[in-house]
Amino acid sequence: MGLAKAVFMFSLILAIVQILTTPGGVSLVMLPWGHIGTAGLVAAFTTVARLLAAAVPLFLTLYVTRMTDLANALVKNVRLPYKYAFAFTSTIRFIPAFLNDMAAIIEAQTARGVQFDQGGIVSRVRLTVPLCVPLLVSSVRKVNSAAIAAEVRGFNLRNAKSGYREYPMALCDGMAVAACVFLLAAALAVNVLF
């Protein structure tokens, strides 16, 4: 739900920017710098539809698929070398850990009296930039320990035939693909018609 909320907020911001900055078409509302027209509404709808068409399949894939199965599918179907598939899935796995580390660092700095919620955007960025150093040190430690663990477990011995599980297409998979194709077709149709 957090990712869906973030995609919704980002698409809302993009839609507002498109509506306010794309003149053209029939004028609906007059503004000091121009007008809101039908071309802006069409551009906003197209942008949001494209974002959803890109984000929904990725979100569904990452939500319902285990990382090991995703790596096996990349190796078997896409013919991606396992080292790259493992790097991709490891990156996705580390994102929540990095977010937790950053939250802990911010909490520690707040306990020391740093006020992150006051001031303008420039002062907030200035206070946040030094927090990247402890996060970088923590991430290098985690990556180093993960690399040592992978070497100990025989990471270099894995090949394309090591993935043994098969996942045939089911009805719900077909429905998800159809919904994503529909979103993409709607975005293309709006773009072509208007």
C-alpha atoms as a printed R data frame, in Angstrom:
    type eleno elety resid chain resno       x       y       z
1   ATOM     1    CA   MET     A     1   0.000   0.000   0.000
2   ATOM     2    CA   GLY     A     2   2.913   2.332   0.680
3   ATOM     3    CA   LEU     A     3   4.181   1.923  -2.877
4   ATOM     4    CA   ALA     A     4   0.688   2.397  -4.299
5   ATOM     5    CA   LYS     A     5   0.299   5.582  -2.246
6   ATOM     6    CA   ALA     A     6   3.670   6.872  -3.468
7   ATOM     7    CA   VAL     A     7   2.792   6.141  -7.116
8   ATOM     8    CA   PHE     A     8  -0.575   7.858  -6.642
9   ATOM     9    CA   MET     A     9   1.027  10.978  -5.125
10  ATOM    10    CA   PHE     A    10   3.713  11.118  -7.810
11  ATOM    11    CA   SER     A    11   1.139  10.711 -10.590
12  ATOM    12    CA   LEU     A    12  -1.020  13.411  -8.994
13  ATOM    13    CA   ILE     A    13   1.932  15.821  -8.962
14  ATOM    14    CA   LEU     A    14   2.749  14.982 -12.580
15  ATOM    15    CA   ALA     A    15  -0.883  15.509 -13.589
16  ATOM    16    CA   ILE     A    16  -1.003  18.928 -11.914
17  ATOM    17    CA   VAL     A    17   2.240  19.969 -13.597
18  ATOM    18    CA   GLN     A    18   0.953  18.789 -16.986
19  ATOM    19    CA   ILE     A    19  -2.384  20.577 -16.555
20  ATOM    20    CA   LEU     A    20  -0.753  23.856 -15.506
21  ATOM    21    CA   THR     A    21   2.056  23.888 -18.081
22  ATOM    22    CA   THR     A    22   0.502  22.447 -21.240
23  ATOM    23    CA   PRO     A    23  -1.478  25.117 -23.081
24  ATOM    24    CA   GLY     A    24  -3.629  24.342 -26.051
25  ATOM    25    CA   GLY     A    25  -7.013  23.037 -26.931
26  ATOM    26    CA   VAL     A    26 -10.259  24.577 -25.769
27  ATOM    27    CA   SER     A    27  -9.719  27.005 -22.896
28  ATOM    28    CA   LEU     A    28 -11.423  25.840 -19.698
29  ATOM    29    CA   VAL     A    29  -9.939  28.086 -16.972
30  ATOM    30    CA   MET     A    30  -7.944  31.291 -17.413
31  ATOM    31    CA   LEU     A    31  -4.732  31.662 -15.382
32  ATOM    32    CA   PRO     A    32  -2.326  34.629 -15.038
33  ATOM    33    CA   TRP     A    33   0.286  32.844 -17.216
34  ATOM    34    CA   GLY     A    34  -2.097  31.236 -19.699
35  ATOM    35    CA   HIS     A    35  -5.010  28.892 -19.460
36  ATOM    36    CA   ILE     A    36  -5.948  25.348 -18.594
37  ATOM    37    CA   GLY     A    37  -7.120  23.702 -21.754
38  ATOM    38    CA   THR     A    38  -8.210  20.343 -23.005
39  ATOM    39    CA   ALA     A    39  -4.682  19.651 -24.258
40  ATOM    40    CA   GLY     A    40  -3.402  19.919 -20.686
41  ATOM    41    CA   LEU     A    41  -6.043  17.487 -19.444
42  ATOM    42    CA   VAL     A    42  -5.207  15.011 -22.210
43  ATOM    43    CA   ALA     A    43  -1.473  15.349 -21.492
44  ATOM    44    CA   ALA     A    44  -2.114  14.792 -17.764
45  ATOM    45    CA   PHE     A    45  -4.246  11.710 -18.423
46  ATOM    46    CA   THR     A    46  -1.668  10.302 -20.838
47  ATOM    47    CA   THR     A    47   1.194  10.856 -18.391
48  ATOM    48    CA   VAL     A    48  -0.681   9.239 -15.502
49  ATOM    49    CA   ALA     A    49  -1.742   6.297 -17.684
50  ATOM    50    CA   ARG     A    50   1.845   5.750 -18.844
51  ATOM    51    CA   LEU     A    51   3.140   5.889 -15.284
52  ATOM    52    CA   LEU     A    52   0.528   3.391 -14.132
53  ATOM    53    CA   ALA     A    53   1.212   1.143 -17.124
54  ATOM    54    CA   ALA     A    54   4.874   1.059 -16.118
55  ATOM    55    CA   ALA     A    55   4.471   0.913 -12.337
56  ATOM    56    CA   VAL     A    56   1.605  -1.567 -11.938
57  ATOM    57    CA   PRO     A    57   3.323  -4.527 -13.677
58  ATOM    58    CA   LEU     A    58   6.558  -3.856 -11.793
59  ATOM    59    CA   PHE     A    59   4.667  -3.549  -8.498
60  ATOM    60    CA   LEU     A    60   2.721  -6.762  -9.139
61  ATOM    61    CA   THR     A    61   5.856  -8.638 -10.138
62  ATOM    62    CA   LEU     A    62   7.793  -7.579  -7.065
63  ATOM    63    CA   TYR     A    63   4.821  -8.112  -4.750
64  ATOM    64    CA   VAL     A    64   3.826 -11.645  -5.747
65  ATOM    65    CA   THR     A    65   7.167 -13.104  -6.811
66  ATOM    66    CA   ARG     A    66   9.886 -14.250  -4.469
67  ATOM    67    CA   MET     A    67  13.309 -12.831  -5.275
68  ATOM    68    CA   THR     A    68  14.848 -16.265  -5.873
69  ATOM    69    CA   ASP     A    69  12.099 -17.098  -8.358
70  ATOM    70    CA   LEU     A    70  12.603 -13.750 -10.081
71  ATOM    71    CA   ALA     A    71  16.338 -14.405 -10.385
72  ATOM    72    CA   ASN     A    72  15.684 -17.919 -11.749
73  ATOM    73    CA   ALA     A    73  13.211 -16.539 -14.304
74  ATOM    74    CA   LEU     A    74  15.685 -13.879 -15.438
75  ATOM    75    CA   VAL     A    75  18.365 -16.515 -15.892
76  ATOM    76    CA   LYS     A    76  16.178 -19.085 -17.625
77  ATOM    77    CA   ASN     A    77  13.861 -16.976 -19.784
78  ATOM    78    CA   VAL     A    78  15.812 -13.785 -20.425
79  ATOM    79    CA   ARG     A    79  19.188 -15.603 -20.564
80  ATOM    80    CA   LEU     A    80  20.694 -13.083 -18.185
81  ATOM    81    CA   PRO     A    81  23.877 -14.308 -16.483
82  ATOM    82    CA   TYR     A    82  23.131 -15.310 -12.899
83  ATOM    83    CA   LYS     A    83  25.603 -12.798 -11.467
84  ATOM    84    CA   TYR     A    84  23.574  -9.917 -12.913
85  ATOM    85    CA   ALA     A    85  20.223 -11.416 -11.893
86  ATOM    86    CA   PHE     A    86  21.551 -11.879  -8.360
87  ATOM    87    CA   ALA     A    87  22.830  -8.287  -8.281
88  ATOM    88    CA   PHE     A    88  19.402  -7.021  -9.385
89  ATOM    89    CA   THR     A    89  17.463  -9.023  -6.799
90  ATOM    90    CA   SER     A    90  19.976  -8.165  -4.071
91  ATOM    91    CA   THR     A    91  19.506  -4.483  -4.819
92  ATOM    92    CA   ILE     A    92  15.752  -4.858  -4.377
93  ATOM    93    CA   ARG     A    93  16.273  -6.796  -1.138
94  ATOM    94    CA   PHE     A    94  18.569  -4.151   0.341
95  ATOM    95    CA   ILE     A    95  16.211  -1.188  -0.223
96  ATOM    96    CA   PRO     A    96  14.064  -1.797   2.908
97  ATOM    97    CA   ALA     A    97  17.195  -2.387   4.983
98  ATOM    98    CA   PHE     A    98  18.687   0.915   3.811
99  ATOM    99    CA   LEU     A    99  15.429   2.736   4.547
100 ATOM   100    CA   ASN     A   100  15.401   1.281   8.080
101 ATOM   101    CA   ASP     A   101  19.039   2.298   8.577
102 ATOM   102    CA   MET     A   102  18.293   5.828   7.384
103 ATOM   103    CA   ALA     A   103  15.306   6.065   9.742
104 ATOM   104    CA   ALA     A   104  17.502   4.898  12.643
105 ATOM   105    CA   ILE     A   105  20.187   7.453  11.777
106 ATOM   106    CA   ILE     A   106  17.606  10.247  11.588
107 ATOM   107    CA   GLU     A   107  16.169   9.130  14.943
108 ATOM   108    CA   ALA     A   108  19.631   9.193  16.515
109 ATOM   109    CA   GLN     A   109  20.345  12.667  15.160
110 ATOM   110    CA   THR     A   110  16.936  13.903  16.323
111 ATOM   111    CA   ALA     A   111  17.728  12.596  19.816
112 ATOM   112    CA   ARG     A   112  20.908  14.683  19.701
113 ATOM   113    CA   GLY     A   113  18.890  17.820  18.984
114 ATOM   114    CA   VAL     A   114  18.965  18.111  15.191
115 ATOM   115    CA   GLN     A   115  15.630  19.446  13.931
116 ATOM   116    CA   PHE     A   116  14.900  18.025  10.480
117 ATOM   117    CA   ASP     A   117  11.336  19.316  10.308
118 ATOM   118    CA   GLN     A   118  12.113  23.036  10.590
119 ATOM   119    CA   GLY     A   119  13.382  25.452   7.999
120 ATOM   120    CA   GLY     A   120  13.111  25.518   4.253
121 ATOM   121    CA   ILE     A   121  13.932  22.849   1.732
122 ATOM   122    CA   VAL     A   122  17.550  24.013   1.436
123 ATOM   123    CA   SER     A   123  18.198  23.724   5.176
124 ATOM   124    CA   ARG     A   124  16.552  20.292   5.273
125 ATOM   125    CA   VAL     A   125  18.747  19.064   2.440
126 ATOM   126    CA   ARG     A   126  21.808  20.552   4.140
127 ATOM   127    CA   LEU     A   127  20.961  18.641   7.331
128 ATOM   128    CA   THR     A   128  20.242  15.392   5.474
129 ATOM   129    CA   VAL     A   129  23.399  15.249   3.314
130 ATOM   130    CA   PRO     A   130  25.784  14.439   6.221
131 ATOM   131    CA   LEU     A   131  23.559  11.473   7.121
132 ATOM   132    CA   CYS     A   132  24.602   9.785   3.888
133 ATOM   133    CA   VAL     A   133  28.086   9.035   5.267
134 ATOM   134    CA   PRO     A   134  26.941   6.676   8.054
135 ATOM   135    CA   LEU     A   135  24.428   5.138   5.648
136 ATOM   136    CA   LEU     A   136  27.205   4.523   3.124
137 ATOM   137    CA   VAL     A   137  29.430   2.920   5.782
138 ATOM   138    CA   SER     A   138  26.547   0.711   6.926
139 ATOM   139    CA   SER     A   139  25.683  -0.311   3.366
140 ATOM   140    CA   VAL     A   140  29.300  -1.188   2.542
141 ATOM   141    CA   ARG     A   141  29.443  -3.396   5.640
142 ATOM   142    CA   LYS     A   142  26.213  -5.167   4.668
143 ATOM   143    CA   VAL     A   143  27.289  -5.679   1.078
144 ATOM   144    CA   ASN     A   144  30.695  -6.965   2.210
145 ATOM   145    CA   SER     A   145  29.151  -9.478   4.615
146 ATOM   146    CA   ALA     A   146  26.671 -10.584   1.931
147 ATOM   147    CA   ALA     A   147  29.520 -11.064  -0.557
148 ATOM   148    CA   ILE     A   148  31.498 -13.159   1.932
149 ATOM   149    CA   ALA     A   149  28.421 -15.268   2.679
150 ATOM   150    CA   ALA     A   150  27.776 -15.795  -1.043
151 ATOM   151    CA   GLU     A   151  31.382 -16.882  -1.654
152 ATOM   152    CA   VAL     A   152  31.282 -19.314   1.263
153 ATOM   153    CA   ARG     A   153  28.084 -20.870  -0.085
154 ATOM   154    CA   GLY     A   154  29.544 -21.409  -3.570
155 ATOM   155    CA   PHE     A   155  28.109 -18.477  -5.490
156 ATOM   156    CA   ASN     A   156  30.420 -19.058  -8.466
157 ATOM   157    CA   LEU     A   157  29.174 -22.640  -8.897
158 ATOM   158    CA   ARG     A   158  25.639 -21.589  -9.834
159 ATOM   159    CA   ASN     A   159  24.594 -21.698 -13.484
160 ATOM   160    CA   ALA     A   160  21.436 -21.510 -15.602
161 ATOM   161    CA   LYS     A   161  20.442 -25.114 -14.809
162 ATOM   162    CA   SER     A   162  20.421 -24.504 -11.055
163 ATOM   163    CA   GLY     A   163  16.887 -23.052 -11.105
164 ATOM   164    CA   TYR     A   164  14.535 -26.013 -10.986
165 ATOM   165    CA   ARG     A   165  11.080 -24.600 -10.324
166 ATOM   166    CA   GLU     A   166   8.546 -24.104 -13.114
167 ATOM   167    CA   TYR     A   167   5.665 -21.653 -12.825
168 ATOM   168    CA   PRO     A   168   3.069 -22.033 -15.589
169 ATOM   169    CA   MET     A   169   0.749 -19.143 -16.458
170 ATOM   170    CA   ALA     A   170  -2.488 -19.172 -14.467
171 ATOM   171    CA   LEU     A   171  -5.793 -17.365 -14.989
172 ATOM   172    CA   CYS     A   172  -4.959 -14.568 -12.530
173 ATOM   173    CA   ASP     A   173  -1.637 -14.007 -14.335
174 ATOM   174    CA   GLY     A   174  -3.488 -13.628 -17.626
175 ATOM   175    CA   MET     A   175  -5.922 -11.171 -16.061
176 ATOM   176    CA   ALA     A   176  -3.057  -9.078 -14.664
177 ATOM   177    CA   VAL     A   177  -1.337  -9.020 -18.065
178 ATOM   178    CA   ALA     A   178  -4.638  -8.046 -19.729
179 ATOM   179    CA   ALA     A   179  -5.153  -5.183 -17.252
180 ATOM   180    CA   CYS     A   180  -1.630  -3.878 -17.912
181 ATOM   181    CA   VAL     A   181  -2.115  -4.139 -21.692
182 ATOM   182    CA   PHE     A   182  -5.430  -2.278 -21.343
183 ATOM   183    CA   LEU     A   183  -3.724   0.571 -19.427
184 ATOM   184    CA   LEU     A   184  -1.021   0.808 -22.063
185 ATOM   185    CA   ALA     A   185  -3.569   0.748 -24.904
186 ATOM   186    CA   ALA     A   186  -5.625   3.473 -23.196
187 ATOM   187    CA   ALA     A   187  -2.565   5.697 -22.907
188 ATOM   188    CA   LEU     A   188  -1.670   5.116 -26.556
189 ATOM   189    CA   ALA     A   189  -5.256   5.674 -27.717
190 ATOM   190    CA   VAL     A   190  -5.530   8.971 -25.859
191 ATOM   191    CA   ASN     A   191  -2.183  10.042 -27.295
192 ATOM   192    CA   VAL     A   192  -3.208   9.162 -30.850
193 ATOM   193    CA   LEU     A   193  -6.767  10.561 -30.676
194 ATOM   194    CA   PHE     A   194  -5.843  13.853 -29.072
